[in-house]
Amino acid sequence: MRAKALETLLVGKGLVDPAAVDALVDTFSNDIGPQNGARVVARSWCDPDYRARLLADATSAIAELGYSGMQGEHMVAVENSDDVHNVVVCTLCSCYPWPVLGLPPVWYKSPEYRARVVREPRAVIAEFGLELADDVEVRVWDSTAEIRYLVVPQRPAGTDALDEAGLADLVTRDSMIGTGLALSPEAD
């Protein structure tokens, strides 16, 4: 609401063109959105060498695919497995990797998510519809102004025949934050 009020004020004073604001939002929603991160994840699922580079130096590996810039200068990729599930939060504000995930969802910026996911990550993840087995360790990563995180979700079963583009279609924004899983081919 504050952002909308500020935009209304700036537009009303003639300081900002509403078409420019719309174009910026459209760019981050459709061109620089989660589809970029989905391509990164899909490449890591298809190319073990790329996956190793991504886990060793995410900033450089992501830049190999042409994604970099403000809010993505220092990236770290964390990988989900059968034993570990990762989830990302920014407890201070809403630090978020715009070049690979686009605009942050409203819930990511909410004080409730930021406080609760640290204290009770399983409960918060369950509210997103993701129930994890008791023996799965949940790791919470706190994004900061210096470091942004990208969760590499597990590749869904039954995807061996899919190419990189088909795999990217299964990767969701929430799966790259850790509040969801990649889609199964049947759900796509």
OpenMM code with the backbone's topology and positions (N, CA, C; nanometers):
from openmm import Vec3, app, unit

residues = "MET ARG ALA LYS ALA LEU GLU THR LEU LEU VAL GLY LYS GLY LEU VAL ASP PRO ALA ALA VAL ASP ALA LEU VAL ASP THR PHE SER ASN ASP ILE GLY PRO GLN ASN GLY ALA ARG VAL VAL ALA ARG SER TRP CYS ASP PRO ASP TYR ARG ALA ARG LEU LEU ALA ASP ALA THR SER ALA ILE ALA GLU LEU GLY TYR SER GLY MET GLN GLY GLU HIS MET VAL ALA VAL GLU ASN SER ASP ASP VAL HIS ASN VAL VAL VAL CYS THR LEU CYS SER CYS TYR PRO TRP PRO VAL LEU GLY LEU PRO PRO VAL TRP TYR LYS SER PRO GLU TYR ARG ALA ARG VAL VAL ARG GLU PRO ARG ALA VAL ILE ALA GLU PHE GLY LEU GLU LEU ALA ASP ASP VAL GLU VAL ARG VAL TRP ASP SER THR ALA GLU ILE ARG TYR LEU VAL VAL PRO GLN ARG PRO ALA GLY THR ASP ALA LEU ASP GLU ALA GLY LEU ALA ASP LEU VAL THR ARG ASP SER MET ILE GLY THR GLY LEU ALA LEU SER PRO GLU ALA ASP".split()
positions = [
    Vec3(0.0824, -0.1188, 0.0000),
    Vec3(0.0000, 0.0000, 0.0000),
    Vec3(0.0873, 0.1258, 0.0000),
    Vec3(0.1980, 0.1194, 0.0738),
    Vec3(0.2861, 0.2353, 0.0769),
    Vec3(0.3460, 0.2615, -0.0606),
    Vec3(0.3860, 0.1548, -0.1288),
    Vec3(0.4451, 0.1714, -0.2619),
    Vec3(0.3432, 0.2323, -0.3579),
    Vec3(0.2199, 0.1848, -0.3507),
    Vec3(0.1147, 0.2382, -0.4381),
    Vec3(0.0880, 0.3850, -0.4048),
    Vec3(0.0858, 0.4191, -0.2761),
    Vec3(0.0639, 0.5583, -0.2356),
    Vec3(0.1774, 0.6474, -0.2854),
    Vec3(0.3005, 0.5973, -0.2746),
    Vec3(0.4158, 0.6733, -0.3230),
    Vec3(0.4090, 0.6919, -0.4744),
    Vec3(0.3729, 0.5852, -0.5453),
    Vec3(0.3598, 0.5944, -0.6902),
    Vec3(0.2530, 0.6970, -0.7272),
    Vec3(0.1392, 0.6937, -0.6591),
    Vec3(0.0302, 0.7880, -0.6864),
    Vec3(0.0768, 0.9316, -0.6638),
    Vec3(0.1487, 0.9531, -0.5568),
    Vec3(0.2009, 1.0865, -0.5260),
    Vec3(0.2985, 1.1343, -0.6345),
    Vec3(0.3927, 1.0474, -0.6714),
    Vec3(0.4927, 1.0848, -0.7721),
    Vec3(0.4302, 1.1084, -0.9092),
    Vec3(0.3335, 1.0262, -0.9452),
    Vec3(0.2637, 1.0446, -1.0732),
    Vec3(0.1827, 1.1739, -1.0688),
    Vec3(0.1144, 1.1964, -0.9570),
    Vec3(0.0333, 1.3173, -0.9427),
    Vec3(0.1148, 1.4447, -0.9530),
    Vec3(0.2386, 1.4416, -0.9065),
    Vec3(0.3264, 1.5593, -0.9136),
    Vec3(0.4003, 1.5671, -1.0477),
    Vec3(0.3744, 1.4697, -1.1357),
    Vec3(0.4381, 1.4701, -1.2661),
    Vec3(0.5845, 1.4286, -1.2644),
    Vec3(0.6282, 1.3660, -1.1555),
    Vec3(0.7683, 1.3251, -1.1440),
    Vec3(0.7954, 1.1880, -1.2041),
    Vec3(0.6912, 1.1090, -1.2181),
    Vec3(0.7046, 0.9736, -1.2718),
    Vec3(0.5950, 0.9505, -1.3743),
    Vec3(0.6337, 0.8929, -1.4851),
    Vec3(0.5375, 0.8575, -1.5894),
    Vec3(0.4790, 0.7202, -1.5551),
    Vec3(0.3464, 0.7109, -1.5414),
    Vec3(0.2880, 0.5806, -1.5064),
    Vec3(0.3200, 0.4717, -1.6082),
    Vec3(0.3376, 0.5095, -1.7346),
    Vec3(0.3743, 0.4107, -1.8372),
    Vec3(0.5131, 0.3541, -1.8095),
    Vec3(0.6035, 0.4372, -1.7568),
    Vec3(0.7382, 0.3894, -1.7231),
    Vec3(0.7321, 0.2909, -1.6072),
    Vec3(0.6486, 0.3191, -1.5090),
    Vec3(0.6321, 0.2272, -1.3958),
    Vec3(0.5747, 0.0949, -1.4462),
    Vec3(0.4708, 0.1029, -1.5293),
    Vec3(0.4105, -0.0186, -1.5847),
    Vec3(0.5107, -0.0987, -1.6662),
    Vec3(0.5936, -0.0293, -1.7438),
    Vec3(0.6943, -0.0980, -1.8249),
    Vec3(0.7973, -0.1676, -1.7371),
    Vec3(0.8377, -0.1020, -1.6293),
    Vec3(0.9342, -0.1628, -1.5373),
    Vec3(0.8764, -0.2867, -1.4701),
    Vec3(0.7541, -0.2763, -1.4229),
    Vec3(0.6887, -0.3919, -1.3600),
    Vec3(0.6720, -0.5043, -1.4612),
    Vec3(0.6312, -0.4699, -1.5826),
    Vec3(0.6150, -0.5711, -1.6878),
    Vec3(0.7477, -0.6400, -1.7186),
    Vec3(0.8556, -0.5629, -1.7248),
    Vec3(0.9877, -0.6198, -1.7531),
    Vec3(1.0266, -0.7207, -1.6457),
    Vec3(1.0125, -0.6821, -1.5183),
    Vec3(1.0521, -0.7727, -1.4109),
    Vec3(0.9559, -0.8902, -1.3964),
    Vec3(0.8316, -0.8731, -1.4378),
    Vec3(0.7347, -0.9825, -1.4284),
    Vec3(0.7466, -1.0811, -1.5435),
    Vec3(0.7798, -1.0296, -1.6631),
    Vec3(0.7756, -1.1148, -1.7811),
    Vec3(0.9102, -1.1423, -1.8472),
    Vec3(1.0064, -1.0534, -1.8309),
    Vec3(1.1354, -1.0719, -1.8967),
    Vec3(1.2466, -1.1080, -1.7989),
    Vec3(1.2405, -1.0552, -1.6787),
    Vec3(1.3455, -1.0790, -1.5799),
    Vec3(1.2857, -1.1529, -1.4609),
    Vec3(1.1848, -1.2285, -1.4839),
    Vec3(1.1156, -1.2942, -1.3752),
    Vec3(1.1693, -1.4320, -1.3434),
    Vec3(1.0889, -1.5093, -1.2750),
    Vec3(1.1298, -1.6422, -1.2324),
    Vec3(1.1712, -1.7351, -1.3457),
    Vec3(1.1331, -1.7021, -1.4684),
    Vec3(1.1733, -1.7870, -1.5803),
    Vec3(1.3254, -1.7890, -1.5964),
    Vec3(1.3928, -1.6810, -1.5566),
    Vec3(1.5393, -1.6810, -1.5627),
    Vec3(1.5964, -1.7827, -1.4647),
    Vec3(1.5484, -1.7789, -1.3418),
    Vec3(1.5930, -1.8765, -1.2425),
    Vec3(1.5584, -2.0185, -1.2839),
    Vec3(1.4412, -2.0343, -1.3453),
    Vec3(1.4003, -2.1677, -1.3916),
    Vec3(1.4975, -2.2209, -1.4966),
    Vec3(1.5473, -2.1332, -1.5826),
    Vec3(1.6465, -2.1756, -1.6829),
    Vec3(1.7781, -2.2160, -1.6162),
    Vec3(1.8161, -2.1428, -1.5107),
    Vec3(1.9376, -2.1773, -1.4358),
    Vec3(1.9224, -2.3163, -1.3739),
    Vec3(1.8091, -2.3393, -1.3078),
    Vec3(1.7854, -2.4686, -1.2432),
    Vec3(1.7819, -2.5806, -1.3466),
    Vec3(1.7086, -2.5590, -1.4557),
    Vec3(1.6984, -2.6619, -1.5597),
    Vec3(1.8360, -2.6958, -1.6168),
    Vec3(1.9187, -2.5943, -1.6383),
    Vec3(2.0540, -2.6207, -1.6880),
    Vec3(2.1308, -2.7060, -1.5867),
    Vec3(2.1150, -2.6754, -1.4586),
    Vec3(2.1872, -2.7523, -1.3563),
    Vec3(2.1382, -2.8963, -1.3508),
    Vec3(2.0130, -2.9188, -1.3829),
    Vec3(1.9602, -3.0551, -1.3846),
    Vec3(2.0133, -3.1332, -1.5045),
    Vec3(2.0415, -3.0641, -1.6140),
    Vec3(2.0855, -3.1301, -1.7379),
    Vec3(2.2368, -3.1411, -1.7510),
    Vec3(2.3085, -3.0517, -1.6876),
    Vec3(2.4519, -3.0404, -1.7090),
    Vec3(2.5261, -3.0479, -1.5754),
    Vec3(2.5811, -3.1655, -1.5416),
    Vec3(2.6501, -3.1805, -1.4122),
    Vec3(2.7662, -3.0834, -1.3927),
    Vec3(2.8362, -3.0489, -1.4996),
    Vec3(2.9462, -2.9523, -1.4876),
    Vec3(2.8920, -2.8139, -1.4510),
    Vec3(2.7814, -2.7764, -1.5143),
    Vec3(2.7200, -2.6473, -1.4811),
    Vec3(2.6710, -2.6487, -1.3365),
    Vec3(2.6103, -2.7590, -1.2946),
    Vec3(2.5614, -2.7706, -1.1570),
    Vec3(2.6762, -2.7503, -1.0577),
    Vec3(2.7903, -2.8121, -1.0850),
    Vec3(2.9062, -2.7970, -0.9963),
    Vec3(2.9512, -2.6513, -0.9915),
    Vec3(2.9534, -2.5840, -1.1074),
    Vec3(2.9910, -2.4426, -1.1097),
    Vec3(2.8893, -2.3572, -1.0350),
    Vec3(2.7621, -2.3901, -1.0509),
    Vec3(2.6555, -2.3159, -0.9833),
    Vec3(2.6683, -2.3274, -0.8318),
    Vec3(2.6947, -2.4468, -0.7837),
    Vec3(2.7064, -2.4668, -0.6391),
    Vec3(2.8362, -2.4092, -0.5838),
    Vec3(2.9400, -2.4013, -0.6669),
    Vec3(3.0691, -2.3472, -0.6226),
    Vec3(3.0729, -2.1948, -0.6293),
    Vec3(3.0135, -2.1364, -0.7340),
    Vec3(3.0163, -1.9919, -0.7538),
    Vec3(2.8919, -1.9530, -0.8334),
    Vec3(2.7825, -1.9379, -0.7621),
    Vec3(2.6539, -1.9134, -0.8277),
    Vec3(2.6540, -1.7844, -0.9090),
    Vec3(2.7178, -1.6812, -0.8591),
    Vec3(2.7184, -1.5532, -0.9308),
    Vec3(2.7743, -1.5706, -1.0721),
    Vec3(2.8882, -1.6356, -1.0825),
    Vec3(2.9509, -1.6563, -1.2141),
    Vec3(2.8705, -1.7520, -1.3003),
    Vec3(2.8231, -1.8597, -1.2423),
    Vec3(2.7475, -1.9584, -1.3205),
    Vec3(2.6176, -1.8972, -1.3736),
    Vec3(2.5505, -1.8186, -1.2925),
    Vec3(2.4268, -1.7534, -1.3367),
    Vec3(2.4591, -1.6518, -1.4462),
    Vec3(2.5689, -1.5789, -1.4316),
    Vec3(2.6097, -1.4819, -1.5332),
    Vec3(2.6415, -1.5495, -1.6668),
    Vec3(2.6852, -1.6753, -1.6639),
    Vec3(2.7106, -1.7496, -1.7883),
    Vec3(2.5857, -1.7534, -1.8754),
    Vec3(2.4689, -1.7540, -1.8110),
    Vec3(2.3431, -1.7583, -1.8854),
    Vec3(2.2892, -1.6188, -1.9147),
    Vec3(2.3658, -1.5179, -1.8779),
    Vec3(2.3274, -1.3811, -1.9095),
    Vec3(2.2464, -1.3109, -1.8024),
    Vec3(2.2382, -1.3679, -1.6832),
    Vec3(2.1574, -1.3077, -1.5774),
    Vec3(2.2488, -1.2525, -1.4691),
    Vec3(2.2452, -1.1224, -1.4541),
    Vec3(2.3249, -1.0567, -1.3517),
    Vec3(2.2665, -0.9183, -1.3305),
    Vec3(2.3266, -0.8433, -1.2437),
    Vec3(2.2819, -0.7071, -1.2227),
    Vec3(2.2476, -0.6801, -1.0780),
    Vec3(2.1882, -0.5651, -1.0577),
    Vec3(2.1539, -0.5244, -0.9224),
    Vec3(2.0675, -0.6304, -0.8546),
    Vec3(2.0952, -0.6525, -0.7299),
    Vec3(2.0278, -0.7512, -0.6459),
    Vec3(2.0670, -0.8951, -0.6816),
    Vec3(2.1656, -0.9103, -0.7689),
    Vec3(2.2148, -1.0419, -0.8045),
    Vec3(2.3657, -1.0448, -0.8122),
    Vec3(2.4290, -0.9465, -0.7488),
    Vec3(2.5745, -0.9344, -0.7573),
    Vec3(2.6478, -1.0471, -0.6845),
    Vec3(2.5912, -1.0957, -0.5764),
    Vec3(2.6553, -1.1993, -0.4950),
    Vec3(2.5528, -1.3078, -0.4647),
    Vec3(2.5527, -1.4101, -0.5495),
    Vec3(2.4544, -1.5178, -0.5391),
    Vec3(2.5180, -1.6436, -0.4800),
    Vec3(2.4365, -1.7164, -0.4053),
    Vec3(2.4738, -1.8472, -0.3527),
    Vec3(2.3599, -1.9423, -0.3873),
    Vec3(2.3937, -2.0570, -0.4448),
    Vec3(2.2936, -2.1599, -0.4744),
    Vec3(2.3029, -2.2685, -0.3682),
    Vec3(2.1888, -2.3081, -0.3168),
    Vec3(2.1796, -2.4182, -0.2206),
    Vec3(2.0879, -2.5242, -0.2806),
    Vec3(2.1238, -2.6480, -0.2600),
    Vec3(2.0594, -2.7581, -0.3311),
    Vec3(1.9742, -2.8435, -0.2374),
    Vec3(1.8495, -2.8666, -0.2769),
    Vec3(1.7644, -2.9591, -0.2023),
    Vec3(1.8023, -3.1026, -0.2372),
    Vec3(1.7815, -3.1910, -0.1411),
    Vec3(1.8094, -3.3336, -0.1612),
    Vec3(1.7043, -3.4142, -0.0858),
    Vec3(1.7197, -3.5445, -0.0850),
    Vec3(1.6277, -3.6290, -0.0080),
    Vec3(1.6373, -3.6006, 0.1412),
    Vec3(1.7543, -3.5526, 0.1854),
    Vec3(1.7790, -3.5330, 0.3284),
    Vec3(1.7704, -3.3885, 0.3745),
    Vec3(1.7813, -3.2926, 0.2828),
    Vec3(1.7874, -3.1507, 0.3186),
    Vec3(1.6922, -3.0708, 0.2302),
    Vec3(1.6151, -2.9833, 0.2949),
    Vec3(1.5295, -2.8900, 0.2221),
    Vec3(1.5679, -2.7489, 0.2654),
    Vec3(1.5930, -2.6627, 0.1685),
    Vec3(1.6350, -2.5255, 0.1943),
    Vec3(1.5198, -2.4286, 0.1702),
    Vec3(1.5158, -2.3240, 0.2520),
    Vec3(1.4174, -2.2177, 0.2350),
    Vec3(1.4880, -2.0846, 0.2609),
    Vec3(1.4474, -1.9817, 0.1867),
    Vec3(1.5144, -1.8521, 0.1921),
    Vec3(1.4206, -1.7468, 0.2508),
    Vec3(1.4801, -1.6564, 0.3250),
    Vec3(1.4092, -1.5433, 0.3839),
    Vec3(1.5071, -1.4269, 0.3915),
    Vec3(1.4558, -1.3080, 0.4049),
    Vec3(1.5369, -1.1932, 0.4432),
    Vec3(1.4735, -1.1401, 0.5704),
    Vec3(1.5378, -1.1611, 0.6824),
    Vec3(1.4790, -1.1220, 0.8099),
    Vec3(1.4811, -0.9710, 0.8328),
    Vec3(1.5668, -0.8988, 0.7627),
    Vec3(1.5766, -0.7541, 0.7845),
    Vec3(1.4774, -0.6750, 0.7010),
    Vec3(1.4602, -0.7130, 0.5760),
    Vec3(1.3714, -0.6360, 0.4889),
    Vec3(1.3141, -0.7301, 0.3839),
    Vec3(1.3659, -0.7229, 0.2634),
    Vec3(1.3166, -0.8125, 0.1584),
    Vec3(1.4233, -0.8342, 0.0518),
    Vec3(1.5478, -0.8557, 0.0938),
    Vec3(1.6554, -0.8827, -0.0015),
    Vec3(1.6172, -1.0038, -0.0854),
    Vec3(1.6288, -0.9908, -0.2150),
    Vec3(1.5710, -1.0878, -0.3068),
    Vec3(1.6503, -1.0841, -0.4376),
    Vec3(1.6757, -1.1980, -0.5010),
    Vec3(1.7567, -1.2013, -0.6236),
    Vec3(1.6762, -1.1682, -0.7497),
    Vec3(1.6542, -1.0406, -0.7729),
    Vec3(1.5717, -0.9950, -0.8848),
    Vec3(1.6131, -1.0518, -1.0203),
    Vec3(1.7425, -1.0608, -1.0539),
    Vec3(1.7765, -1.1090, -1.1886),
    Vec3(1.7294, -1.2515, -1.2184),
    Vec3(1.7128, -1.3337, -1.1147),
    Vec3(1.6699, -1.4717, -1.1395),
    Vec3(1.5291, -1.5016, -1.0896),
    Vec3(1.4726, -1.4162, -1.0052),
    Vec3(1.3375, -1.4428, -0.9559),
    Vec3(1.2382, -1.3306, -0.9844),
    Vec3(1.2834, -1.2214, -1.0424),
    Vec3(1.1918, -1.1112, -1.0721),
    Vec3(1.1503, -1.0384, -0.9464),
    Vec3(1.0276, -0.9896, -0.9449),
    Vec3(0.9767, -0.9143, -0.8312),
    Vec3(0.9458, -1.0080, -0.7141),
    Vec3(0.9784, -0.9673, -0.5921),
    Vec3(0.9465, -1.0524, -0.4773),
    Vec3(0.7955, -1.0563, -0.4533),
    Vec3(0.7449, -1.1735, -0.4167),
    Vec3(0.6019, -1.1808, -0.3849),
    Vec3(0.5726, -1.1020, -0.2567),
    Vec3(0.4507, -1.0572, -0.2429),
    Vec3(0.4108, -0.9782, -0.1262),
    Vec3(0.4376, -1.0545, 0.0025),
    Vec3(0.4082, -1.1841, 0.0054),
    Vec3(0.4262, -1.2607, 0.1290),
    Vec3(0.5729, -1.2672, 0.1704),
    Vec3(0.6669, -1.2645, 0.0746),
    Vec3(0.8093, -1.2712, 0.1071),
    Vec3(0.8519, -1.1486, 0.1876),
    Vec3(0.7897, -1.0355, 0.1597),
    Vec3(0.8236, -0.9108, 0.2266),
    Vec3(0.7485, -0.8917, 0.3578),
    Vec3(0.6510, -0.9763, 0.3858),
    Vec3(0.5667, -0.9559, 0.5040),
    Vec3(0.6439, -0.9844, 0.6328),
    Vec3(0.6218, -0.9031, 0.7354),
    Vec3(0.6874, -0.9264, 0.8651),
    Vec3(0.6566, -1.0656, 0.9220),
    Vec3(0.5358, -1.1149, 0.8973),
    Vec3(0.4988, -1.2469, 0.9498),
    Vec3(0.5852, -1.3573, 0.8895),
    Vec3(0.6004, -1.3593, 0.7572),
    Vec3(0.6852, -1.4605, 0.6935),
    Vec3(0.8285, -1.4468, 0.7425),
    Vec3(0.8798, -1.3244, 0.7435),
    Vec3(1.0196, -1.2999, 0.7798),
    Vec3(1.0501, -1.3467, 0.9216),
    Vec3(0.9560, -1.3340, 1.0123),
    Vec3(0.9792, -1.3758, 1.1512),
    Vec3(0.9523, -1.5240, 1.1712),
    Vec3(0.8444, -1.5717, 1.1151),
    Vec3(0.8019, -1.7089, 1.1439),
    Vec3(0.8852, -1.8157, 1.0747),
    Vec3(0.9307, -1.7915, 0.9511),
    Vec3(1.0024, -1.8971, 0.8795),
    Vec3(1.1337, -1.9319, 0.9493),
    Vec3(1.1878, -1.8391, 1.0256),
    Vec3(1.3103, -1.8661, 1.1018),
    Vec3(1.2779, -1.9504, 1.2249),
    Vec3(1.1700, -1.9172, 1.2925),
    Vec3(1.1319, -1.9870, 1.4155),
    Vec3(1.0676, -2.1227, 1.3901),
    Vec3(0.9821, -2.1283, 1.2921),
    Vec3(0.9060, -2.2504, 1.2661),
    Vec3(0.8949, -2.2774, 1.1158),
    Vec3(1.0079, -2.3084, 1.0537),
    Vec3(1.0066, -2.3238, 0.9074),
    Vec3(0.9132, -2.4337, 0.8571),
    Vec3(0.9044, -2.5448, 0.9283),
    Vec3(0.8149, -2.6532, 0.8827),
    Vec3(0.6698, -2.6083, 0.8800),
    Vec3(0.6293, -2.5334, 0.9815),
    Vec3(0.4909, -2.4855, 0.9872),
    Vec3(0.4626, -2.3886, 0.8735),
    Vec3(0.5549, -2.2981, 0.8467),
    Vec3(0.5353, -2.2007, 0.7393),
    Vec3(0.5323, -2.2715, 0.6046),
    Vec3(0.6261, -2.3623, 0.5826),
    Vec3(0.6290, -2.4366, 0.4565),
    Vec3(0.5000, -2.5172, 0.4388),
    Vec3(0.4497, -2.5734, 0.5476),
    Vec3(0.3242, -2.6495, 0.5417),
    Vec3(0.2074, -2.5601, 0.5006),
    Vec3(0.2103, -2.4354, 0.5425),
    Vec3(0.1041, -2.3420, 0.5031),
    Vec3(0.1061, -2.3147, 0.3531),
    Vec3(0.2187, -2.3364, 0.2895),
    Vec3(0.2288, -2.3250, 0.1440),
    Vec3(0.1878, -2.4564, 0.0769),
    Vec3(0.1550, -2.5580, 0.1572),
    Vec3(0.1122, -2.6863, 0.1029),
    Vec3(0.2226, -2.7888, 0.0907),
    Vec3(0.3372, -2.7625, 0.1507),
    Vec3(0.4504, -2.8534, 0.1400),
    Vec3(0.4759, -2.9219, 0.2736),
    Vec3(0.4435, -3.0479, 0.2802),
    Vec3(0.4663, -3.1284, 0.4005),
    Vec3(0.5940, -3.2096, 0.3792),
    Vec3(0.6902, -3.1890, 0.4672),
    Vec3(0.8173, -3.2610, 0.4584),
    Vec3(0.8210, -3.3722, 0.5623),
    Vec3(0.8879, -3.4813, 0.5279),
    Vec3(0.9049, -3.5917, 0.6234),
    Vec3(0.9849, -3.5422, 0.7435),
    Vec3(0.9606, -3.6008, 0.8574),
    Vec3(1.0283, -3.5601, 0.9811),
    Vec3(1.1794, -3.5743, 0.9737),
    Vec3(1.2277, -3.6689, 0.8925),
    Vec3(1.3721, -3.6914, 0.8859),
    Vec3(1.4435, -3.5990, 0.7864),
    Vec3(1.3700, -3.5083, 0.7214),
    Vec3(1.4308, -3.4115, 0.6305),
    Vec3(1.4725, -3.2887, 0.7116),
    Vec3(1.6001, -3.2549, 0.7031),
    Vec3(1.6513, -3.1356, 0.7709),
    Vec3(1.6079, -3.0120, 0.6928),
    Vec3(1.5565, -2.9122, 0.7629),
    Vec3(1.5188, -2.7860, 0.6996),
    Vec3(1.6240, -2.6822, 0.7356),
    Vec3(1.6842, -2.6233, 0.6315),
    Vec3(1.7835, -2.5181, 0.6511),
    Vec3(1.7243, -2.3858, 0.6029),
    Vec3(1.7330, -2.2853, 0.6881),
    Vec3(1.6832, -2.1522, 0.6549),
    Vec3(1.8024, -2.0630, 0.6239),
    Vec3(1.7981, -1.9981, 0.5079),
    Vec3(1.9058, -1.9098, 0.4631),
    Vec3(1.8548, -1.7670, 0.4652),
    Vec3(1.9288, -1.6787, 0.5298),
    Vec3(1.8894, -1.5394, 0.5463),
    Vec3(1.9611, -1.4531, 0.4433),
    Vec3(1.8874, -1.4087, 0.3413),
    Vec3(1.9441, -1.3180, 0.2421),
    Vec3(1.9779, -1.1854, 0.3083),
    Vec3(2.0807, -1.1224, 0.2562),
    Vec3(2.1222, -0.9925, 0.3086),
    Vec3(2.1517, -0.9007, 0.1909),
    Vec3(2.1918, -0.7794, 0.2219),
    Vec3(2.2307, -0.6868, 0.1155),
    Vec3(2.3531, -0.7382, 0.0411),
    Vec3(2.4325, -0.8242, 0.1066),
    Vec3(2.5540, -0.8758, 0.0440),
    Vec3(2.5336, -1.0071, -0.0308),
    Vec3(2.4413, -1.0923, 0.0157),
    Vec3(2.4256, -1.2256, -0.0429),
    Vec3(2.2779, -1.2561, -0.0670),
    Vec3(2.2501, -1.3057, -0.1878),
    Vec3(2.1158, -1.3519, -0.2219),
    Vec3(2.1243, -1.5021, -0.2496),
    Vec3(2.0195, -1.5753, -0.2157),
    Vec3(2.0192, -1.7207, -0.2309),
    Vec3(1.9202, -1.7649, -0.3379),
    Vec3(1.9563, -1.8742, -0.4027),
    Vec3(1.8701, -1.9423, -0.4982),
    Vec3(1.8656, -2.0887, -0.4570),
    Vec3(1.7467, -2.1392, -0.4312),
    Vec3(1.7309, -2.2809, -0.3998),
    Vec3(1.7230, -2.3583, -0.5310),
    Vec3(1.8040, -2.4629, -0.5418),
    Vec3(1.7966, -2.5544, -0.6556),
    Vec3(1.7103, -2.6713, -0.6102),
    Vec3(1.5831, -2.6734, -0.6522),
    Vec3(1.4959, -2.7816, -0.6088),
    Vec3(1.5385, -2.9153, -0.6695),
    Vec3(1.4895, -3.0213, -0.6102),
    Vec3(1.5179, -3.1533, -0.6670),
    Vec3(1.4462, -3.1690, -0.8006),
    Vec3(1.5121, -3.2374, -0.8918),
    Vec3(1.4508, -3.2666, -1.0209),
    Vec3(1.3392, -3.3676, -0.9984),
    Vec3(1.2200, -3.3392, -1.0492),
    Vec3(1.1088, -3.4336, -1.0295),
    Vec3(1.1323, -3.5658, -1.1014),
    Vec3(1.0787, -3.6706, -1.0447),
    Vec3(1.0838, -3.8033, -1.1087),
    Vec3(1.0052, -3.7986, -1.2392),
    Vec3(1.0434, -3.8841, -1.3313),
    Vec3(0.9718, -3.8954, -1.4578),
    Vec3(1.0033, -3.7859, -1.5576),
    Vec3(1.1180, -3.7209, -1.5424),
    Vec3(1.1525, -3.6098, -1.6320),
    Vec3(1.2720, -3.6403, -1.7219),
    Vec3(1.3140, -3.7653, -1.7258),
    Vec3(1.4327, -3.8012, -1.8037),
    Vec3(1.4200, -3.7660, -1.9513),
    Vec3(1.2990, -3.7713, -2.0061),
    Vec3(1.2803, -3.7459, -2.1492),
    Vec3(1.2668, -3.5966, -2.1809),
    Vec3(1.2581, -3.5131, -2.0792),
    Vec3(1.2390, -3.3701, -2.1039),
    Vec3(1.3701, -3.3008, -2.1364),
    Vec3(1.3621, -3.2052, -2.2287),
    Vec3(1.4794, -3.1231, -2.2581),
    Vec3(1.4850, -3.0077, -2.1580),
    Vec3(1.5851, -2.9239, -2.1722),
    Vec3(1.6057, -2.8139, -2.0780),
    Vec3(1.4847, -2.7205, -2.0715),
    Vec3(1.4270, -2.6887, -2.1854),
    Vec3(1.3106, -2.5990, -2.1873),
    Vec3(1.1908, -2.6639, -2.1172),
    Vec3(1.1718, -2.7926, -2.1407),
    Vec3(1.0630, -2.8637, -2.0739),
    Vec3(1.0827, -2.8701, -1.9237),
    Vec3(1.2074, -2.8870, -1.8816),
    Vec3(1.2377, -2.8891, -1.7382),
    Vec3(1.2148, -2.7521, -1.6757),
    Vec3(1.2538, -2.6470, -1.7464),
    Vec3(1.2358, -2.5110, -1.6933),
    Vec3(1.0886, -2.4821, -1.6661),
    Vec3(1.0002, -2.5402, -1.7458),
    Vec3(0.8564, -2.5202, -1.7247),
    Vec3(0.8082, -2.5791, -1.5919),
    Vec3(0.8857, -2.6687, -1.5337),
    Vec3(0.8464, -2.7328, -1.4074),
    Vec3(0.8961, -2.6563, -1.2846),
    Vec3(0.9844, -2.5619, -1.3059),
    Vec3(1.0456, -2.4894, -1.1943),
    Vec3(0.9609, -2.3663, -1.1623),
    Vec3(0.9191, -2.3548, -1.0369),
    Vec3(0.8374, -2.2414, -0.9947),
    Vec3(0.9192, -2.1445, -0.9095),
    Vec3(0.8709, -2.0242, -0.9013),
    Vec3(0.9345, -1.9255, -0.8135),
    Vec3(0.9424, -1.9807, -0.6706),
    Vec3(0.8318, -2.0372, -0.6227),
    Vec3(0.8300, -2.0867, -0.4852),
    Vec3(0.9291, -2.2004, -0.4635),
    Vec3(0.9519, -2.2819, -0.5660),
    Vec3(1.0497, -2.3903, -0.5501),
    Vec3(1.1911, -2.3357, -0.5408),
    Vec3(1.2153, -2.2166, -0.5977),
    Vec3(1.3483, -2.1554, -0.5905),
    Vec3(1.3671, -2.0708, -0.4647),
    Vec3(1.2584, -2.0504, -0.3902),
    Vec3(1.2649, -1.9872, -0.2582),
    Vec3(1.2656, -2.0956, -0.1508),
    Vec3(1.2040, -2.2095, -0.1812),
    Vec3(1.1995, -2.3217, -0.0881),
    Vec3(1.0651, -2.3408, -0.0215),
    Vec3(0.9658, -2.2632, -0.0616),
    Vec3(0.8323, -2.2801, -0.0053),
    Vec3(0.7471, -2.3753, -0.0890),
    Vec3(0.8072, -2.4338, -0.1905),
    Vec3(0.7383, -2.5293, -0.2757),
    Vec3(0.8393, -2.6229, -0.3394),
    Vec3(0.7884, -2.7134, -0.4192),
    Vec3(0.8712, -2.8073, -0.4952),
    Vec3(0.8532, -2.7773, -0.6434),
    Vec3(0.9446, -2.8260, -0.7235),
    Vec3(0.9250, -2.8199, -0.8676),
    Vec3(0.8012, -2.9035, -0.9020),
    Vec3(0.7332, -2.8663, -1.0076),
    Vec3(0.6131, -2.9385, -1.0486),
    Vec3(0.6494, -3.0765, -1.1028),
    Vec3(0.5582, -3.1689, -1.0869),
    Vec3(0.5785, -3.2982, -1.1515),
    Vec3(0.5286, -3.2835, -1.2957),
    Vec3(0.5783, -3.3667, -1.3871),
    Vec3(0.5367, -3.3516, -1.5275),
    Vec3(0.3848, -3.3630, -1.5463),
    Vec3(0.3209, -3.4415, -1.4628),
    Vec3(0.1759, -3.4574, -1.4740),
    Vec3(0.1028, -3.3312, -1.4311),
    Vec3(0.1608, -3.2534, -1.3378),
    Vec3(0.0950, -3.1333, -1.2863),
    Vec3(0.1143, -3.0150, -1.3789),
    Vec3(0.2132, -3.0224, -1.4690),
    Vec3(0.2446, -2.9079, -1.5551),
    Vec3(0.1361, -2.8800, -1.6543),
] * unit.nanometer
topology = app.Topology()
chain = topology.addChain("A")
for resn in residues:
    res = topology.addResidue(resn, chain)
    for name in ("N", "CA", "C"):
        topology.addAtom(name, app.Element.getBySymbol(name[0]), res)
